[in-house]
């Protein structure tokens, strides 16, 4: 009788491993979003205005 090695895991263990990986990915993404939200990005202090001359406009009929 020859010894055979079982290389595939059972269905319950495979589902459990997948759920653990999925939960870890969701936690890492959540922590990333929270950290990015806490960063205070600088905003411009003055209002930016650009004057566009009327000759650049084209009327389309």
N, C-alpha and C positions, 0 to 999 in steps of 0.2 A: 504494500500500500504506500503510495507516494504522498508526501506532505504537500498540501496546497495552502498558499498564503492568501488570506483575504485582503485585497488591496482597496476595496471600496468600503466606505463607512456606511452605516445604516441611515435610513431616511431621517430619523429624528435628530441624529447628531449633525447631519448636513444642514438641516433647516436651522438648528440652533447656532451653528457656526455662521451661517448667512445672516441671521438676525443680529448676532453680536457685531458683525462687521458693519451692517447697515446702521445700527444704533451708534457705533463709534463714528461713522462718517457724518451722521446727522449732528452729533454733539460737536465735532470739529467745525462743521459749517456754522453752527449756531454761535460758537465761541468766536469764530472769525467775523461774523456779522456784528456781534456785540462790540468787539474790539475796534472795528472800522467805524462804528457809530460813535464811539467815544473820542475818536481823534477829531480835533478841532482844526479843520482846514481853513486857511486864511481866505477871507473874502475881500473883494475890492472895496475901498472906502468911498471912492468918488463914483458918480454916475457916468457911465460910458455912453457917449452920444456920437453918432456919425452922421454928418449931413450928406444926403444923397441929392445930387442935382437932378432937376426935372428932365433933362435931356437924355438921361439913361433909361427912362421908362418907355416901353413899347406897348401900344394898344393892340390887343388881339381880338379879331372879330370872328 
